[in-house]
Amino acid sequence: MSKLIPLVTAVLALTLTQNAAFAADAVPTPEAMQTIELPAHALQMDIETRSKFVGVYELSTGEKLKIVKRGQLMYASLDSDDVLRRVVVAGKNTFVSEDKKLKIHLERNANDDVSGEVLIARSANSLPVLASVH
């Protein structure tokens, strides 16, 4: 029993150290932007409002996010992978790609300046990356 306590203590210390290092690398995200989930129910946004989000946006990661409209459908792509992903309305000024790789939240002010965040799921083995929109 006395040999077990130091072993458990060492394993616990190693786990805490790894978690602390991992947390230091992770970008803190606002609670609403921590996960990429499709809405439980189909949400609607009028065509005029959706059209305001069409464009190319510079991200803090150095990538460009492109949002396009094809008929009634909207798509988003990053220049880093060039995959056109269908996006659906997930909330006010928020879109999620159907493959759950992107969650986009954009705000447009009275001067037509855009700000916001994009949560990007790179792979199943890593945390999503939160990028700011410039």
C-alpha positions, -999 to 999 in steps of 0.1 A, spaced: 0 0 0 28 24 8 43 19 -27 9 26 -43 5 61 -29 37 75 -45 27 59 -78 -8 73 -77 6 107 -67 31 106 -97 4 97 -122 -19 124 -109 9 150 -110 18 140 -146 -19 142 -157 -23 176 -141 9 189 -158 -2 176 -192 -37 191 -187 -21 225 -177 1 225 -208 -28 216 -230 -49 243 -215 -22 269 -220 -22 261 -258 -59 263 -261 -76 295 -270 -103 304 -245 -136 305 -263 -169 322 -254 -193 295 -242 -216 297 -272 -186 291 -296 -171 261 -278 -189 234 -298 -201 229 -334 -236 215 -333 -264 216 -359 -296 232 -346 -322 208 -334 -348 225 -356 -345 242 -389 -340 279 -384 -350 305 -410 -333 337 -421 -348 359 -448 -330 361 -481 -320 398 -477 -304 391 -443 -286 360 -456 -272 380 -485 -256 405 -462 -232 377 -450 -220 368 -485 -183 378 -489 -147 370 -481 -134 376 -446 -99 377 -432 -94 355 -401 -68 358 -373 -53 325 -384 -42 341 -417 -69 322 -436 -97 336 -456 -133 325 -451 -155 328 -482 -193 327 -479 -214 323 -511 -250 319 -519 -262 294 -546 -300 298 -551 -315 295 -516 -285 277 -501 -254 291 -485 -219 277 -485 -187 285 -468 -151 276 -475 -116 283 -461 -88 290 -486 -66 265 -466 -87 235 -477 -109 248 -505 -138 225 -495 -172 241 -502 -194 233 -471 -232 238 -470 -241 260 -440 -274 263 -422 -287 290 -399 -279 281 -363 -290 313 -345 -289 351 -349 -260 358 -373 -247 323 -368 -242 295 -393 -229 259 -389 -217 237 -417 -236 205 -422 -204 185 -417 -198 203 -383 -164 216 -394 -173 253 -392 -193 275 -369 -195 311 -380 -208 340 -360 -207 374 -377 -218 409 -366 -222 438 -390 -223 473 -374 -239 504 -387 -208 513 -408 -210 479 -425 -178 467 -407 -179 430 -399 -165 413 -368 -171 379 -353 -156 344 -348 -152 312 -367 -148 279 -349 -128 255 -371 -127 218 -365 -94 206 -380 -96 169 -370 -113 146 -346 -81 144 -325 -77 181 -318 -96 209 -303 -114 233 -326 -95 265 -334 -113 298 -327 -104 325 -352 -115 361 -351 -128 379 -382 -110 410 -392 
